[in-house]
């Protein structure tokens, strides 16, 4: 296993990343502007499609729904990077952190390519295929985060993990104030005090995920509404969103694993009488 110093160094990198999320990029600032116009121009069926995502997320939290994944491929990926046998998610808990990081990088590259292709494909028909892209992107996001959970040794079949996944989804699309609030809420996970009841009460604002998704489409999807030209903008938009999501998921899950290992090490060094 890695040394305490290595774990603390990685934790410092993650905390620096968290601080870097406290500012809005220029494009994110001006991105709010076209949305107000776009909102009035967007056909009703697009709004209805986005509204359905609320029910989808609710169903996912409760049961995993249609978004539960086959974990074998991820176990094989981790096994290859760790160079040790991995038969179940619980086996991943003790593998070296570096193996998790390497698996995370390869996994992120795969989903970035998939998202780019999907965005290009659904950009062909402009606003009409955008109705397909919205739920497809949500599904891809949830599946990606579930696989990130497995890479770090957490089981997305557990309700608590699905709640954590939704918080990651919220974080990746939240504004500065939202990111700060979510980091505070996640402290219950980081210190092993999470429960379904506690986190469900904190998820009263989970609808913000969908509304923020719609808000993001205000500028990221604006040009995708133009047939044919939407191929380029759809590819760029989806690629950007999945890159942000994988970075968020990997950082937040890695932080959990590091803190748990530091706590275990501290407990092991505490004398027992």
N, C-alpha and C positions, 0 to 999 in steps of 0.2 A: 504494500500500500504506500501511497505518497506520504511525504513528511508533512508535519503541521505547517511548516514554513511555506511549502508549495501550495497547500490549501488556502492559507491566508493570502498569498500572492494572487491566486486566482479570484478570491473573494474581493480583493482590492480592485481588480480589473472590472468585475461586475458592478461594484458600487460606483466606479468612475463612469461606467456606461449608464447607470441609472441617473446620475447627475446630468449626463449629456442629454437626457430626454426632457430636461426642464425648459428647453427653449424651442420655439417654433421656427422651422425653416421659412425662408422668404416665400417660397412657393406655397407653403401651407397657409401662410397668412393671407395671401391674395386668393388662395383657393376657396375661401369662404364667399368671395364676391359673386362669381358666376353661378353659384348654387342657387341663390335667391331667384335669379332669372330662370335658370334651368327648371326649378321646381314648378314654375308656372307653365313651362312649355312641355314638360314630360307628360306623355299620355297617361290616362288613368290606369291602364292595365299594368304599367311599370310600377306605379305606386302600390297597386294591389299585390303584385308579385313580391315586392319588398316587405309588405305587411305580413305575408304568409311566413316570412322567415322568423317572425316572433313565435309562432306556433312550433316551428321546426326546432328552435333553440330550446323552448320549454320541454319538448318531447326528448330532445337529446339529453338534457340534464337528468331527467327522470329515468330513462331507460337505455340511452345510448342510441336508440332508434336505428335507422338505416346507416348510421355513420360509424358503427363499430367495425373494426378492421381485423384482418388476419395478421396476427403478430409474428408468425414464423419468419417472414422475410426480414423483419427488423432484428429478431433474435440472431439470425444468421449473420447480419451485418455487424452486430456488436461482437459476435463470436469471432469473426474474421479480424476485427480491429484489436480485440483483447488477446487473441491467440490462445484462447482457452474455451473449454466446452460451456455452452450456454443453452440450457434446455428449457428454462422458464424465466419469467420476468424477475422472480426473486433472486435468481443467480446473478443478475446484473448489479445488484446492490453493492457488491464487494469488488467489482472489477476496477482497475485503475481509472482515475478521472481522465487521463490523457486518452484512453481508448474511447470514452464517451465523447470527448471533444472531437476526435477524428471521425467517429461515426456520425456525429452531428453535422460536420462539414460536408461529408459525402451525401447525407440525407438531404441537406438544404439545397445542394447543387441539383439533385434529382428533381425536387419539387419546384425549384425555380424554372427549370427547363419545361416541366409539364405545364406550369402556369403560363409561361410565355406562349407555348403552342396553343393552349386553350384560349387565351386572350386574342390571339391572331385569328383563330378559327371562328370565334363568336363575334369578331369584329367585321366579318365579311358582309353581314346583312344590316349593319348599322343599328338603329334603335330597336329593330324587331328581334334581332338575335341577342341584344343586350338583356332582354327578358330571360333568356336562357343562361346567360353568363352570371347573373346575380346569384341565383341559388347554387349554381355549380361552383362558384368561387367560395361560397360559405361552406359547402360540403368539402371542398379541397382543404380549406383552412382547418376545419375540425379534424379531418383525417390526419393532416400534417402534424397538428399539435398532439394528437393521441400517440403518434409514432415517436414524437420527441419525448413524451412521457415515458414510453417503454425504453428508449435509449438510456434514460437516466434511472431506470429501475422502478418506475411507478406504473401501477396497473390502471388503465383508463376504464376498465370494466367497473371500477369502484366509483360510486356516486361522488365522493369527495374529490376524486381526480377530475371528473367531468366538470365539477364546479370550478376547480383550479384552471382548467383548460378555458372555460368561458372567461375567467378573469384575465388570462393571457390574451384572449381575443379582444377583450375590452381595452386592455393596456395598449395593444398595438395600434388601435384606431382612436384612442382618446386624446384629448387636448392636454395641455400642461397640468391644469388643475385636476383633471380626471386621473392622469398618471400618478400624481402625488397621492391621491386618495386611495387608488388601487394598491400602491406599494404599502401603504399603511394597513390596509385590510389583509394583505397577504402575510403580515407578520404572524397571524394565527397559524398559518401553515409552517412558517419558518421555525416557529418555536414549539411545534408539535401540539398545539392546542385546538386544532381545527375540529369542527363537528359539522354534520350536515345542517343541523338547525341554525347554528351560528352563521354559516356561510350563505344559507338560503336567505336569511334576513338581510345580509349584506348585498345580495343579488337582486334586491328590489329594483335596482336600476339597470338590470340586465337588458332591458329594452333599448337602452342607450347604444348597445352594440349595433343593433339593426339601424337605428336612426343615424348613428355615426357612419355606418357603412354607406347609407344613402347620401350623407353629407360629403363623404369622400368622392362619391361618384360625381358630385357637383363639378369638379374640375378634372379628376382623373378619367372620367368616362365621357366627358363632354364631346371630345372629338371622335370618340368611338362610335358616336351616333351617326357619323357620316359613312354611308356604305362604301366598301372597298378601302377607303382611307382609314377606316376603323380597324383594319388589320394591324397596321403599325401601332396605332395608339392603344389598341386592346392588348397587344403583346407587351408593350412597355408598362401599361397600367397594372396588369396582373402580375408581371414579373416583380415590379416594385412592391406591391402589396404582400406577396408571398415572401419576398426577401425580408421585409420588415417583420412579418409574422414569425418566421423561423428564427430570426435574431432574438426577438422577444421571448419566444418559447424556450430556446436554448439557454438564454441568460437566466431566466427566472427558475427554470428547473435545475440548472447547474448550481445556482445559489442554494436551493433547497438541499441538494445532495452534499454540497460542501459544508453547510451549517450542521447537517446531521452528523457528518463525519467528525467535525470539530467537537461537537457535543459528546459523541461517543468516546473520543480520545480523552476529553476532559474528565468524563465519568470514570474511564479506566485508570486515570492517574490519581483519582481521589481515593485516599486511604479508607478502608472499611474496618470498623472496629466491632 
